[in-house]
Amino acid sequence: MKIIAMIPARYAASRFPGKLMQDLGGKSVIRRTYEATVATHLFDDVFVVTDSDIIFNEISSNGGKAIMSQKEHECGSDRIAEAVKGMDIDVVINVQGDEPFTEKESLEKLIEVFKEDTTKKVDLASLMVHITDTDEINNPNTVKVIVDHNNFALYFSRSPIPYPRDPNAGVTYYKHKGVYAFRKQAILDFYRLPMLPLEASEKIECIRYLEYGKRIKMVETTIQGVEIDTPEDLERAKKLWK
């Protein structure tokens, strides 16, 4: 089984433009993420795929592998699909460019899903983290996921799901970490299928897979990491890096 990692990287992020080129301990955020992914030694290859000359040059001039997108893309999955279309691979893992603390343990769990899935019933695998903080549960920047008893995703939302009508029901809330593992065909299907209303409303790309009947296996991890979405997140990351 040939497994690669792709790190989609836009320069013009809506909430924090240029965040991937911000300094983190003497190197850019995107370079830290790339090097952390390579350092796991889990992949046959690792690429940054970008629409930015700045990011492309940042990776390639420092000995990394970068691919320039040929088209404009709405989301990271589309960017990856274009890049892998002609590649001889089985599984591609999407590592978010704004997660410089990417670590081996969680990625290994995703890869194991496909090694165990001999009947190929799983189209995607992704990570989730148990959360208890009320502010985080209600924060629309935190994507929540609910799963069935086999940990297949039922739905993703920026709203708190499930709604706590009975606060004593013993519900566990999960935050979706935006690290995905795809079978190659699943991400190619995503690329050609149009966005539907649920995805358009929530602005959560993995909802498209559910709307078209794909199966997403969720894997629980205890490792939160730091996603750099705001300048405040960057300051937290700098303290953690020290």
C-alpha positions in Angstrom: 0.0 0.0 0.0 1.5 3.3 -1.1 0.7 6.2 1.3 1.6 9.8 0.9 1.0 13.0 2.8 -0.3 16.2 1.2 -0.2 19.6 2.9 -2.6 22.0 1.2 -1.4 25.6 1.8 -3.1 28.8 0.9 -1.4 32.1 1.5 -4.5 34.2 1.7 -6.3 32.6 4.7 -9.5 34.5 5.5 -9.1 34.8 9.3 -5.3 35.2 9.4 -3.8 36.1 6.0 -0.2 35.0 5.6 -0.3 32.8 8.7 1.6 30.0 7.2 4.6 32.3 6.6 4.7 33.6 10.2 7.8 32.9 12.2 7.7 30.0 14.7 11.0 29.4 16.4 13.1 30.7 13.5 11.2 28.9 10.7 7.9 29.5 9.0 4.7 27.7 10.2 4.4 25.8 6.9 8.0 24.7 7.0 7.6 23.5 10.6 4.5 21.5 9.5 6.3 20.0 6.5 9.3 19.0 8.6 7.2 17.5 11.3 5.3 15.4 8.8 8.4 14.1 7.1 9.9 13.4 10.6 7.2 10.8 11.3 8.7 8.5 8.7 5.2 7.2 7.9 4.9 8.2 4.3 6.4 7.2 0.9 6.4 10.9 0.1 5.4 14.3 1.5 4.3 17.3 -0.5 3.1 20.8 0.1 0.5 21.8 -2.6 -0.1 25.5 -2.9 -1.4 28.4 -5.0 1.3 30.7 -3.6 4.8 31.4 -5.1 5.9 32.5 -1.7 5.0 29.2 0.0 6.2 27.1 -3.0 9.6 28.8 -2.8 9.7 28.5 1.0 9.4 24.7 0.8 11.4 24.0 -2.4 14.3 26.4 -1.4 14.7 24.5 1.9 15.0 21.1 0.4 11.3 20.1 0.5 8.8 19.0 -2.1 6.2 21.4 -3.3 3.5 21.3 -6.1 1.9 24.4 -7.6 -1.8 24.1 -8.2 -2.9 24.6 -11.8 -6.4 25.9 -11.0 -8.1 28.0 -8.4 -9.7 25.8 -5.6 -12.3 26.4 -3.0 -10.8 24.0 -0.5 -7.8 21.8 0.4 -9.4 18.6 -0.7 -9.9 20.0 -4.3 -6.3 21.1 -4.3 -5.0 17.7 -3.2 -7.3 15.9 -5.8 -5.8 17.8 -8.6 -2.3 17.0 -7.4 -2.7 13.3 -6.9 -4.8 12.6 -10.0 -1.9 11.2 -12.0 0.0 9.6 -9.0 0.3 5.9 -8.4 -0.9 5.9 -4.8 -3.5 4.1 -2.6 -4.0 6.5 0.3 -3.3 10.2 0.8 -3.3 11.9 4.1 -4.3 15.6 4.3 -2.2 17.3 6.9 -3.3 20.8 7.7 -0.6 23.4 7.0 -1.4 25.4 10.1 -0.6 22.5 12.5 3.1 22.6 13.1 2.8 20.2 16.0 1.7 17.3 13.8 2.8 14.1 15.5 3.2 10.5 14.6 0.8 8.7 17.0 -2.4 10.1 15.5 -1.3 9.7 11.9 -0.4 6.1 12.6 -4.0 5.5 13.8 -5.4 6.8 10.6 -3.1 4.6 8.5 -4.0 1.6 10.6 -7.7 2.1 9.6 -6.9 1.3 6.0 -4.6 -1.6 6.7 -7.4 -3.2 8.7 -10.1 -2.4 6.2 -9.5 -5.4 3.9 -13.0 -5.1 2.4 -12.5 -1.5 1.6 -15.7 -0.2 3.3 -14.0 2.9 4.6 -13.7 5.8 2.1 -12.0 8.3 4.5 -10.7 8.3 8.1 -10.3 11.4 10.3 -9.5 12.4 13.8 -11.6 13.6 16.7 -10.8 14.8 20.2 -13.1 14.6 23.3 -13.9 18.1 24.5 -15.6 19.3 27.7 -15.1 23.0 27.7 -18.5 24.7 27.2 -17.0 27.7 25.4 -15.3 25.4 22.9 -18.4 23.3 22.4 -20.3 26.5 21.5 -17.5 28.1 19.5 -18.4 28.1 15.7 -14.7 27.9 14.9 -14.6 24.5 16.5 -16.1 21.9 14.2 -18.0 19.2 16.1 -18.8 15.6 15.0 -21.3 13.0 16.0 -20.7 9.3 15.3 -22.5 6.0 15.3 -21.6 3.1 17.6 -18.9 2.0 15.1 -17.4 5.5 15.1 -18.6 6.3 11.6 -19.4 10.0 11.2 -23.1 10.9 11.2 -22.7 14.7 10.8 -20.3 17.6 11.3 -21.4 21.1 12.5 -20.2 24.4 13.8 -23.1 24.3 16.2 -23.0 22.2 19.4 -24.2 18.7 18.3 -26.1 17.0 19.8 -28.2 19.8 21.2 -28.1 19.4 25.0 -31.9 19.4 25.7 -31.2 16.9 28.5 -27.9 17.9 30.1 -27.9 14.7 32.1 -28.0 12.4 29.1 -24.3 11.7 29.3 -23.4 12.8 25.8 -19.8 13.0 24.8 -18.8 16.0 22.6 -16.1 15.6 20.0 -14.0 18.2 18.2 -13.1 17.3 14.6 -9.4 17.7 13.9 -9.0 18.5 10.2 -6.6 15.7 9.4 -8.0 13.4 6.8 -6.9 10.1 5.2 -8.5 9.3 1.8 -8.6 6.4 -0.6 -7.5 7.9 -3.8 -10.8 7.3 -5.5 -12.7 9.0 -2.7 -10.9 12.3 -3.1 -11.2 12.1 -6.9 -14.9 11.6 -6.5 -15.0 14.6 -4.2 -13.3 16.8 -6.8 -15.9 16.1 -9.5 -19.0 16.3 -7.3 -20.7 19.7 -6.8 -21.1 21.3 -3.4 -24.6 20.7 -1.9 -26.5 22.9 0.5 -25.4 21.4 3.8 -21.7 21.9 3.0 -22.4 25.4 1.6 -24.3 26.4 4.8 -21.7 25.0 7.3 -18.6 25.7 5.3 -17.3 22.3 6.3 -15.9 20.4 3.3 -16.1 16.8 4.7 -20.0 17.2 4.8 -19.9 16.7 1.0 -18.7 13.2 1.5 -21.6 12.4 3.8 -24.1 14.0 1.4 -22.9 11.7 -1.4 -22.9 8.6 0.8 -19.2 8.2 1.6 -18.2 6.5 4.8 -15.9 8.4 7.2 -14.3 6.4 10.0 -13.5 8.7 13.0 -10.5 7.9 15.1 -10.3 9.3 18.6 -7.1 10.8 19.7 -6.1 12.6 23.0 -3.6 14.9 21.4 -5.1 18.4 20.9 -2.1 20.1 19.2 -2.3 23.8 18.2 -4.2 24.9 15.0 -3.0 28.4 14.0 -6.2 30.2 12.9 -5.6 33.5 14.6 -2.7 35.7 15.8 -3.6 34.6 19.4 -3.1 30.9 18.3 0.3 31.9 16.9 1.3 33.4 20.3 0.2 30.1 22.0 2.2 28.1 19.6 5.3 30.2 20.2 5.1 29.7 23.9 4.6 25.9 23.4 7.5 25.8 21.0 9.8 27.3 23.6 
